[in-house]
């Protein structure tokens, strides 16, 4: 067994020594991920036969699961003494193998965090209006979090899924750069299976990139969607899209079927690993309350009939002193969007305001 450990390729040795921690959720996608992680842990503990059983079962149930196929093939080659063959395959396919190795590492690293992870939600969401759902993509974790309002009217995390993002990583600046934007967006449309190409899987939820702030910053591009995968692919590697956020088809199906995502459902895209490390400590709960009071007083003096309960206030990702405020008007499906900036004197000022008006049918 020591000999097997010595010759494990990077994909099989990337697993960490800490114990596996992953929530058992009655969800096919998460159960498959749990089985993948169980196989990786078996490798870490040198239980090669047990790992093979896990990966063999995964490949039988999901023939298009490329990572499980590679893990199974690697272990079979090692057990049969075909190290040279394994090295040759890895050498001839560096990009494919490298991407799958990256997926294994991303998945394992996430398994070490505890579910539910609400740190990004708590940092960026200062106040939620009455939207029934909230979607958050944390690109530093390659993870999509879904929140739903409970019977006590509080937002609770109800699911999380592995995602793929743009090939250039977090942060979109211009059209064609293949980066995934960071910001607060809204779902603006539902494109069912019949209206999208096979690349987008079973459906897509376009978002309003570029928003007003993106335009002010000179960012260009379009067509940023939350969508599924081609049917011949179980899931894509961590950086595989042209800027979109990509889910496994089963996860996308559940997202569309179980959760109400009407027009203006907020979709927050963050890179919390870097942003939380640079967090502004001055934005504590006390200062947050003062900011909310300032926004509330301003709205009361400028709008006759704003219902504060329906107002949402977010700290804007990748910006130190920027807030995004949004709320519905008395007109059906019309929303106000505001961007507030803090000046050198510490005062907050509304710098951009716009309105959107669009019909959206979640049963399309």
Buried (B, 14 or more C-beta within 10 A) or exposed (E): EEEBBEEBBEBBEBBBEEEBEBEEBEBBBBEBBBBBBBBBBBBBEEBBEBBBBBBBBBBEEBEBBBBBBBBBBBBBBBEEEBEEEBEEBBEEEEEBBBBBBBBBBBBBBBBEEEBBBBEBBEBBBBBBBEBEBBBBBBBBBBBBBBBBBEEEEEBEBBBBBBBBBBBBBBBBBEEEBBBBBBBBBBBBBBBEBEEBEEBBBBBBBBBBBBBBBBEEEEBEBEEBBBBBBBEEBBBBBBBBBBBBBBBBBBBBBBBBEEBEBBBBBBBBBBBBEEBBEEEEEEBEEEEBEEBBEBBBEBBEEEBEEBEEEBBBBBBBBBBEBBBBBBBBBEEEBEBBBBBBBBEEEEEBEBBBEEEBEEEBEBEE
